[in-house]
Amino acid sequence: MMYIRPFVFPAGRQFYLVCTVLLVWLVCVVIAAMNILCQVHYNGHVRVAGSIGKRLPAEVENKVVPFQKVSGKDIIQNGNNVEIDLRNGEFKKEDNEMKSQQMDNVTILASIHPGKLLTYTHVPNKFFLCEMGMPVIIDPDKLSPEERQTYEEGFRRNAFNQYASDMISLHRSLPDGRDPECKQTEYLNDLPDVSVIIIFHNEAWSVLLRTVHSVLDRSPPHLLKEIILVDDFSDFDHLKQPLNEYVSMLAKVSLIRLMERSGLTRARIKGFDASSGEVAIFLDSHCEATEGWLEPLLDRIARNETTVVVPMIDPISDTDLKISFQPASTANAGGFDWDLLFDWRPIQESERKRRNYKDYLPFRTPAMPGGLFGISRQFFTYLGKYDAGFDIWGSENLELSFKTWMCGGTLETVPCSHVGHIYRNRNPYSKPDETETLKRNSIRLAEVWLDEFKAYYYERINHTLGDYGDVSDRKTLRQTLNCKSFRWYINNIYPELFIPSDSIASGEIRSKVEPVCADVVYDYIFERIIPTPCHGNAGNQYWLLSTENDIRRDSRCWYYVEWLSEIKLYNCHGQPSHSEWVYRDDDSIYHSESRRCLELSTDAKQIRLNECSGHERQKWVWNRIAADGPGRYEHHVSRV
Ligand SMILES: [Mn+2]
């Protein structure tokens, strides 16, 4: 019998090194090849039919333009029309006149000249890496001084990379980011039609129109009745006559101009009143609707008219415009804290279980973020739309969330519906009095909907209510609709909300040796616990000790980071989970895991953990009583 030596991989470090090098090389080659393919150049003739972004001078309109070497990145064939971003192109010498026009940040909507068909190597629109929601990487250092200025101006005016956005097609292709189950789901045949209402204030041209086109391109025509754009008193030039002209070319799209700054809430009411679809979907003006976004939303409303729906909101990067799809398994529910600001929270375990842990199915959520949602015309009208007394921005999302639940509806996130959204780090049109506006809105909200629980919000603003206007008609509305109590809402819809009266110590944590209190400092993304002089105004020196031995304020808990020897704030419901603190009879604060005690450093500049010694620097004065206010249950008596 012949002995066949089994094949054995040559072992040893060298072999793996060679493999790694080869692999890296291969990846590089593939990436390079894809980039080259994306740079396919086009030759042909186009007739300039209209302009996007800027009006072209009359002498340029209708001119037949030969071109070469236009990068294929932004070419879209749409019936007879071809849209080309000519900024990437270079033109023949004899077209100098055109060149100067076209290089001036103009994107041209061109149509194929009859008889002189555009000749180009056909690259499918959905060629990966060419578009498909991929990032646009720009090195500002390589831009000319003028371009660089445009680039920076774009950031300054919008708080996102307008320069990059302007390079991407208004019809850019996106991958299908849905979970596989979503593609097999059958939706009702008889779905209601929809009006999409988009409010904008000084939005960038390409971002606004990409929002519009994504809805037009990705909604079944028989379901999309109209898109209503509401201009909340913008002053950007491109949003004036150029937008009128552009919108007039689009069937189904209409434009309402408000003659004074009305704010998101009142502008939405105006847009809603002008619309007529059976369902209203509100979108921010910096979104991208994606494949199959509409049907899953309408399906829920068709089955129950009192269901209010929120899509999955996929972040679009504010710097490179890359879209990052969120799989359904990563979906979060919406919530808020006693500062009455929206935040994201994990989906309740009971809700996950109710859906048999099928992540792609719609799930109930206590609150909505507010930028993107759908509601039936009937139900929104029944609920009294929004409180028209809300100024500019904020609180309208929580108002509608509370109303939906307390007045007989259901608020759901629908993970099979995906809409991209540019999240910004700052509000580019923020005004100095923004916090006051938001506070005023929150007080109106608390007065009408929070019942006795409003005390917890008022404590956070030191009971300085000021003039918040008249809310009597909103209170009447609530009575007429016979809505349930806020306590019902908390106990049934939002049981994970921490109620300050469920605490065993509250108020400032004051050192016994120095007049300093535990406070928080924000360094980068972390919030670190430090001592600062006690000011007696609650705020960031206000802490609660929960019955679960969390030191917390709202949903933020103290967490000891061992390797840094620092105490930081983390989401109580997030990772890392639980740091247990005990406020002991000898006034020390004991950290169970490390078996050490909270100590003020000798220079009084740090709060850290040390071996428990009984030293005065380890003693803290903290009210051993619950925060004053209502509890979860009617019979609750505050432990004073
Ligand atoms: Mn937004």
Residues whose N, C-alpha, C, O or C-beta is under 5 A from the ligand:
A	BS01	MN	D284 G371 I422
